[in-house]
């Protein structure tokens, strides 16, 4: 199990947090997601053999947010 913190730009409300959480949880191999509106970041615990970090960032960007 791996974990990473992804900076997420463009979140302005708790609806954004739910959106980012949902798109990340929908990725294969993602076990746990904690999104912080205050810190503008998502902490993701995932199985690196099932999903790559780039795929997680792409999922965030496809949902309309910036991922760094």
N, C-alpha and C positions, 0 to 999 in steps of 0.2 A: 504494500500500500504506500502510495506517495501522497504528499500534500504540497500545495502551492498557494501563494497569495497573488491574486491578479488585481491590479488597479483597474477600477471601473469608472469611466467618466460618463457624465450625462444623466446620472440618477438624481432625481429631484424630490421623490416622494416614496412612500412605502409600497405603492403600486409598482414602482420601478424595481424595488427590492424583490417583490414577489415574481416579477417577470424574469429578472436575472436568475433568481433561485430556480425557477421552473425550467428555463432552458438548459441550465447546467445539470440539474437532476435528471433531465431527459437523455443525457449523453450516456452511452454504454460504459460501465465500469465506475461511474461516479457513485461513491458511497455516502458522502455527507457534504453539504454546502452550507456555509454561513456567510451571509452577505451583510455588510455594514454600510448603511447610508451615511452615517457620520464620518467614517474613515474612507468612504469611496472605494471599497475593496471587497473581494470575494475570496474566502478561504475554502479551498476545495480539496477533499480527500478522495483519491481515485486510484484505480488499478491501471498503471501505466502500460500494461500489456493489452488493454482494451481500448484505451483512448489516449491520444497525445495532447500535450499542453497546447499545441497550436489549434487543435480541434476545439478545445474549451474556449480559447480566445475568439475563434471564428464564430462560435455559437453566440457569444456575447455580442459581437459586432453585428451579426445577422439580426439580432433582436433590437438593433438600433442604438447600441451604446458603444463607447470606446473601451478597448481593452489593451492594457499595457503590461 
